[in-house]
Structures are given as C-alpha cells and as structure tokens.
Amino acid sequence: MAHFTDIRKKVLKEITAEEKPLTVNDIKNSMKEISPSTIYRALDFLEKEGYIFKISFDEDCFFYSSKDKRHFIYCEDCKAIKCVDICPSTASGMNEIEEEYGFKIKEHTLLIKGLCRQCLSKK
C-alpha cells in the first residue's frame, strides 16, 4: 500500500485551496522546492487514489482539480476557467440516463465551453 507522504499532502492542499483547476506548471511554480518528477508522481498517486481528478479543456494541457469541484465554465477565447456551484444536471435527468442506458452513475463532471463576459464585450 502506498504511503500518503508529506509531499502528496502539500500537492493536494495546493489543489484544494484553489478555486480553479491547476496545471502542472501552476503547481510547479508555487512549489519550486519540489522536483517536477516528484510533483508528477504525487499527482498520479492522488488521481489514482481518488483525491483529485484530471480534466482537459482543450488538447493542449491537463488540469487538476479536487473532487468537490466538478462543474466548470471555460472561455474558448481567453482560456479562463471558473468552477461553478450550479449543477444543471438534475436528479431526474440522472435517473433518466440510468434507466435509458442501463448505466449506474457514480459521479459526473460538467464542462461548459463558450465565451466569457469580457470576450463577448470585445466582439
């Protein structure tokens, strides 16, 4: 069984303290005393053990977020990402998916892509 090291705890704390998902570079920049390879190993462990999850908003990079932040809006122009507390997925909608497709939902992640207010005002 893998040990929950101090470095893993620090990486997890860094991710859960933020309001938005973080890239590896974000984490490396705030934890310069930890080697990049150690950060990658910590992220792999935390994801595998279910403490965080990895999401991609575009093909360029991955972001890491805590398990309690699962709904995001993403601006395709300026690349801004925000976590939102509103879940447009209703319980009845989830039940319908389970019944229609015979699929037992454990959890869900929602990504809404579009344009933020600032980018819309420029158009």
N, C-alpha and C positions, 0 to 999 in steps of 0.2 A: 504494500500500500504506500502510495506517495505521501510525502510529508508536506504539510502546509507551512512553508518556510516564511521567514520574515519578509523576504523579497516578494514573494507571492502576495502576502498581506499588503505590502506597500503598493504594489501594482493594482490590486483590487480596490484599495482605498482611493487611489488616484482616479480610477474609472468611475467609481460610485459617487465621488464628490462632484463630478461634473454634470452639468445639465444637458450636455450633448454628447454624442458618441465621440470617441477619441481615435485618432490614427496612431500607428506605432510611432511615427515621428513626434506627435504631441506628447506621448508618454516618454520617449527618449529625451526630449528637450526639457521636460520637467524633472527627470530622474537621471541626470548626467553621470552620477556616481555609479550607476549600474550599467554593465556592458549590454550592448544591443542583443547579443545572443542569449543572455540571461533573461532579458525582457521578453524575447520571443518564446523562450521555454516557459516562462511564467504565464504568458497569455495562452499558450497551448494547454497548459495544465488547467487554468481557470475555465477555459471554454469546455474542455473535456469533462471536467467535474461539474459543469452546470452553473458556475458562479456568474459568468458573463456569456455574451454571445457575439458572434462576428456577423457583420452585415456589410453589403456593398451597395452603395447608392449609384455608382457608375462602374465602368470597367477598370478604372484607374487605381483604386485602392480599397482596402478594407477598413472598417471602423469597428471599435469595440465598445459595447455598452453593457450596463448592468442589467440583470434580468427584470428589474422593475420598470425599466424604460423601454417600451416596446412599440410605441406609436410615434412616427416621425413625419415631418414635412421637410421636403428637400427642394430648394430652388435650383432649377436646371441652368440658370444663367450665372448667378454669383456663387453657387455651390453652398449656400448657407443651409445649415441643418438645425432643426429645432425639435425637441421632444414635446409632444402634446399629451395632455391628460385626457382629452376627449377620445373615446373609442366609438367609431361609427359602426363597429360590428356589434350587433345586438344579440342578446341571448337567443331570440327566435331565429335569427339568421344562422347562428352557430348550430342550433338544433336542426335546422333545415339541411345544412351541409352534411351533418352526421347521418340524418335519415336518408337523404337523396343518394349519397355516395357510399354509405356504409363505412364512414371514416370517423374514428374516435379522435376528437381534437384534444390535445394535451395543453397546448398553448398556441398563441398566434403572435405574429409581428406584422405591423402595418406600415407600409411606406407609401406616402402620397407625394408624387412628383408634380411640380408646377412652377409658378413664378411667385416670388415674394412681393410684398407691397412696394419695396424700393425699386425692384426691377420693373414692375408693372408701370410705375410712375415715369420711368425713363422711356417707355415705348410710346 
